[in-house]
Amino acid sequence: MNSAAGPAGPETPSPPREPRLVPLHAVAAGLDLERYFRWRRAREGDPFRMRFPGLGSAVFTGSPAGAREVFRAPVELLEPPLPNPIEPMVGAGSLILARGVRHRNGRALLMPAFHRARISAYGSAIRDAARAEIAGERTGRAWTPGARVDARDAARAITLRVILTAVFGIEDPDRRAEYTAATTAFLTAFGGPLFLVPALRRRMFGVTGWERFTAARDRVDALLDGEIARRRAGIDAGSKDAGGQDILGMLLAARYDDGAPIGDLELREQLRTLLVAGHETTATALVWALYRLHRAPAVLERLRVELAAAGPEADPAELAALPYLDAVCQETLRMHPPVPIVLRRLTGDYALRGTPVVSGDTMGLSVQLLHSDPEVWPESHLFRPERFLERRYSPFEFAPYGGGHRRCVGAALADYELRVVLATVLGAVRLRLAPRFARGRVPLTVPHNIALGPRAAITFDIPEP
């Protein structure tokens, strides 16, 4: 088969067939996406075709050659697929869903806020958030011997506190609690059924899940609108502190190429996107890192030795640069990419690994398949961070944050935060996986808002000394 990408021509082979029983395939994919994709690749090869109810036909690849073609496809032929399951959460104006000039301009506006040199300033805030959670500041229950910790709940609390600090500069406990309660209710309300079945997004006398979700979204939007108005009023009044050094302050000061500022509605949707995407994906990765480490005692011990050598008061930037910690985090993202598929809708005819994809159809990359390709990742089922010390991987072999012109704008902050929080937790307490998680199968992953995470809430015990 011809593997060259490009506009589909008359010599292009016939595309792989779609499965006949589309609803059954959709259910199988929803129950265990990774297993379903592995089965399809083993049965039909790469690429293969599937159909999403309500989203149309898609050709999927999971190989480095396919990833190269997806990420290097002509920008003018690509747009995010619409309708999109996450649109109710982030809004149609979100950078994630923007296209063309609007996407380029929005990305240019946001990128400076996530420059590596700038995110290092958040190091102390990240470490403080982890330490506050361990001390029980949020729950009133410190992580002391005999305690049981819900890793997902704790990770979400830590990463949400970080994003509130980074985006809004919120330090006041009362304001933080208000934002936390509203954001948590908002995220919780958009569960799997609303995510996967758009037909459920209906109003009926105020009692449906959709209505509970929209009410929670309105509450978050009211907070965001109030924050934007307060900051703009301060800037208009000439207050030196109104802009602030946080991400919101940078966005308020930023200008498009034509000199225009970002509008309030677009700003609100970008801020909502940062709230959603800026903490859920990192929280999920943190849970998986703790889980994998405590199922691999030799790996955990090697990491503890590295952290001990750095010292308990090591600078966050120094922690983030530790080589084995970096390898552990990368191996976690390899095995558990928070966003497991990359989708691009075509505005013109194209060919993915020799398979035609016509205008209006979608091509997709399974990041889970990419990260388990046997030619790149021997024994891919094993948690072995050493592989990241042995060689460097190309962006077409390892792509936990997507790739190409739509690679996650907040990837650097997510990487930095994951390393600092993981180092802080492991340096402060000894954890032990609860018995039900210490042995047996790895928990299945299911949609959690914008990311995939473990279906079960993974818990740890704090053992007696």
N, C-alpha and C positions, 0 to 999 in steps of 0.2 A: 504493500500500500504506500502510496506517495505521502510522505510526512510533511511536505512543504505547505506552509500556510499561504493564503492569498485568496483573491476573488475566485469563487467557484466557476469552473469552466465546463465545457461539454465533455471533456475526458475524465472528469471527476467520478469516482466510483459511486454506486448507489449507497445511500446512507443506511446505517443499521436500523432495523425495524423497531418501532415502539412496542412495548408490551401490550397485549390485548386487554387484559383485565386491569385497566388503569386504577380504579378505586382500591383494588387489593394491593397493588404495588405501592400506592400512596400510603396505605395503612402500614405496610411492612416498613417503608422508609421512615414513617413517623415513629414507629415503635423502637427501631434500632437502625439509625441511618448508616452508621459505619458498617455494620454487618450486611445490610442490604447492598451497599455499594460494592463491598468485597465480593458478594455473591454474583452481582451483575458482571463485574470485571472478569471473574473466574469463568463465567459461563459464556460471555460474549466478546471478551477482549476489551481493548481500549482504542477508540472511544466507544461509548454506548449511548443509546437514546432513551429518554424517559419523558413522561408528561406529568406536569403538576396540575391538579384540578384548579381551574381559574387562572393559571399562569401560562399555559401553552406548552409547546414542545421544547425540549432542551437536549443538547448533545453534551455529554460529560466526558471529561478526561481526568486521569489521575497520575499522569506520567510527567517527568521533567520536560520531555519534548512538547507535550501538550501544554504544560504551564508556560513554557516559553512563548508559544503561539498565542495563548490567551492574554498574557501580560504585554506582548509586543504587537498586538493587533492595532491597526490604525485607529487613533483616537476618534476620528470623525465617524467611524462605523459603530461606535459603542455608546451605550447608555444603560443606566440601571434598569432592571426589569420593573415594569409597573403593570398592574397593581403590585405593591410590595407588602409583605406581611408586617413589616415594622413601621409602615407609614403612619398608622394611628399614634404610635409612640413618639416618633421624632418629628413628624410633620413633613409636608410636601416640600418645604423650603430648606430642609436639612441638607448639609453638605453630602451626606451619605446618598441622598436621592437626587441631588442636583445633576445637571448634565450640561455639556457644551461650555459656552462662555461663562454661564452662571457658576458652574463647578470650578472652572479655572480661577475665576475672581474670588470665589469664596475660599478656595484652598490657599490662594495667595494671602488672603486676609488672616487666616488662622495659623498658617505655618510658623510665623515668628514666635507665637506664644508657646510653641512646642519645640523650639530649638534646644538642642542638647545643653548648650551653655546656660540657657535660662532655667531648664527644669532642675538643674543641680541646686538651685535656690530653694527648692521644695524639700530637700533632703531632711532637714530638721523636723518639718511638719509631718512628713511621712513617718519618721521614727517616733515622734510624739504621739501620733494617732495609734500606732501599734502598742506603745507602752500604756496609753490610757485604757485601751481595751483589755490588756492583760491585768491592769490594776482594778478592773471592774468599774471604771468610771461611768460607763453607760448602763450596766445592768445592776450594779451594787454587789456583784459577786466576783471577787478577784479569782484569778487562776491559781489557786492554792491547792495543796495535796487533798485529794478526795473529790475535787470538783470535776464536773463533766462539761466539756466545751463543744458546742455546736459550731463546727468549723465554718460552715457556710454563713451562718448568722454573724459570726465574729468577723469573717473576712469582708462581708458586705459593709458592716459598720465601719471597719477601718478604712476601706477604700472610698466609701461615701464621705467620710470626714475629710479625707485627703482632697477629694475633688471639690468639696465645698470651700476648703481653704484656698486651693489653687485657682478656682474660677471666681469666687466671690470674696475671698479674703475673710471669711467668717471665722471669728474666734470666740464671739460671745456664746456661752452655753445655751441660753434661751433661744437665740436665733438659730443656732445649729440644731437644737431639738425640734424646732418648728419645721425647718427644711427636711430634716431626717424623717419625721413622721409623714410629711406630705409625699416625699419621694418614695418612701417604702410602700405606702398605700398605693401609689400610682403604679409602681412596678409589680406589686403583688396582684393587682386587679387584672393585669394583662396576662392571663395564664395561657396554657397550651391550647385549650379549645378556641379562644378568640384569636390566637396567633395562627392556628392551622386551618380554621373553618370560618372564612369571612361571612358565611350566611348567618352566623350567630350574632353578628354585629347589628342588632336590632333594638328598637325601643318598644317597651310594653309596660306602661303604667309605672315606670320607675323601679321595676323589680329585676331587670335582666342584668347579667354580668357586664354587658356593654354599657349600660347606663351607670353602673357602679364605676366602671373604668373611666368614662368621660367625666364623671363628677370628680374623680381623683385627679384627672388631668387638668381640669379647670382650677382646682386648688393649687396645683403646682404653677400653672400659668399665672395665676393671680400673684403669687410670690415673685415670680420672675418679672412680671410687668411692674410691680411695685419697686423692685430693686433697680430696674432700668430707669424708671421715672425719677427715683431718688438720686441716682448718680447723675443723670442728665441735668436735673435741677441744680445740683451742686456745681457742676461744670459751668452752667450758665451764670451762676452767682459768683463765679471766680474762685471757688474753694480749691485750694492746692491739693487737698486730700480726696477730692471727689472722684477723680479718675482711678487712683489706686494703682498698685503694681501687680495686681492680679490679672487673670485672663480677661475678665469683663472690662477692666480699665483699659487694657490694650485694644480690645475691640472697639470701645467707644472712641478711642483716639485714632484708630486706623481709618484710612481713606482708600476708596477704589482708585483706579488709574485716572478716572475723570474728576477726582476730588470729592466725590459724594461720600457721605458717611453711610454706615450700614443702617437700614431702617429698623424700627422697633419690632415689627413682626418677624423679619428674618433673624434679627438678633435673638428674639425669644426662642425661635426654633433651633438655632445653633446652641444656645445655652441648654435647652432641654435635651438635645442630642448629647452634649457633654455630660450631663447628669446621668443619662441612661448608659451610654457607651463607655463613659469615662470611669465607671467603677465596677459594673457587672462583669465585664470580661476579665479584669485583673483579679477580682474576687474569686472567680471560678478557677483561674490559673493557680492562685494561692492555695485553694482547697486541694486541688490535684497534686500540687507539689508536696504538701504536707502528707497527703495520703501515700503517694509513691515512696517518699523518703522513709516512712515508717513501716513500709512493707519491704524495704531493702536495707537491713541493718548496716551492712558494710558501707554502702553509699552514705548513709546518715552519719556514721562515725567519721568517715573521711571528711565530710563537710564540717562537722563539729570541730575537728582538729584545725581546719583552715580558719574557722571563725574564732577559735580560741587564740590562735597565733596573732590574729588582727587585734584582739583585745575588746573588752566590753564597751569602751568609749570610742571606738574607731569612727572616723568621719564617715557619714553616709556615702560620699563619693568614693572613698576607699573601699567600703564594703561592696559597692556596686561593681567595682573593678576586679574583685577576687575571681580567679580563673575557674575554680571548681564550683563556686556558687553560680557563676555565669553558665557553666555547663549543665548544672542541675536544672536551672530555669529553662534553658533552651530545650533540654530533653523533655521536660514537662510539657512545653508548648508543642513539641513534635508529637507526642503521644496524645495530647488533649488540646488541639487548637480550639480556642473559644468560639471562633466563627468558622465552621467546618467546610463551608462551600463559598466559592466566589462565582457570581453570576454576571454575565454581560449580555444585554439584548442587542441584536444586530439591527442597524438601520440600512444595511446593504448586504448583498450576498457575500459569503466568505467560505473558507474551508478550514476545518479544524482537523489536523492530522489526516488530511485527504478526504474528510467527510464533509459534504456540503451542508452549510447552515444558511438558510435563506433569510432575507430581510423580514424582521418581525419575530424570528425565532431567537432562542437563547442558547448560548454556550456556557458551560459551567466547568469549574475545576473543583474536584473533591480534594480538599487539603488533607483529609485523613488518608486517602489513597496515596497521595503524593508523599506523605510522611511515612509510608510503610512500603514504598517501592523496594522490592527485594534486591534490585541491582545497586541501590544507593544505601539502603538501610538493612544490612544483614541482621537477622534475629530481631526484627523490628518490634516484636512483642515484648522484648526485654527492656526494662528501665536501666539504661547504661549511659550515664552522662559522659563517660570517658570518650565516647565517639566524637564529641564536640571538642575534645582536646587533641584528637588524633588528626583531624583535618578540618578545613573550612568548607562550607557548603554554599552552593550558588543560590541566588534568590529564586531559581527555578526548581530547586530541590527542597528548600526549606522556606516556607512562606506562611508563618503563623498569623501575619497581619495582612495577608493578601499581597498584591504586587502591582506593578505598573503605575499608571497615572492616578489610580484610585487607592493606592496603599494607605492604610490607616494613618491619619495625620497625627494621632496621639501615640504612635507606637513607642517612641523614645520614652515618654512619660510612663507608659505601662511597664516597659522593661525595667526602668529605674525603680519604680515603686515596688514591683514584685521582688526584686533583689533585696531592697532595704527592709521591707516588711518581713520577708522570710528570715533574713539574718537576725533581725530584732527578736522575733518570736523564738527562734531556736537558741539564741543566746540568753534568753530570759527564763525559759521554762523547759522542763522535760515533759514530753507528751507520750501517750501510749494509745494506739488505736483501740477503740471499743471492740470487744470480742467479735461482734458480728461483721466487722470490717477488716479485722486483722488476718483473716483467712478467707479462702473461697474466691468466687468470681468478682471481678471488678464491677462496681455498680454501673448500670446502664446510664447513658446520657440522654437527657430530654431538653426541650427548649425551655430556657429561663429568660424570658424577655428577648433581648437581642443576642444572647449567647446560648450555647449548649453547656449544661452542667450535669453533675451526678443527680440521678433521680432521687436517691435517698439523701437525707441530711447526714453527712459523715460526721461522726462524733469522736472525740478524744477524751481520755481520762488523764488527770494529773496524778501520777502515782505518789505514794508515800516515799520519803527519802530512804 
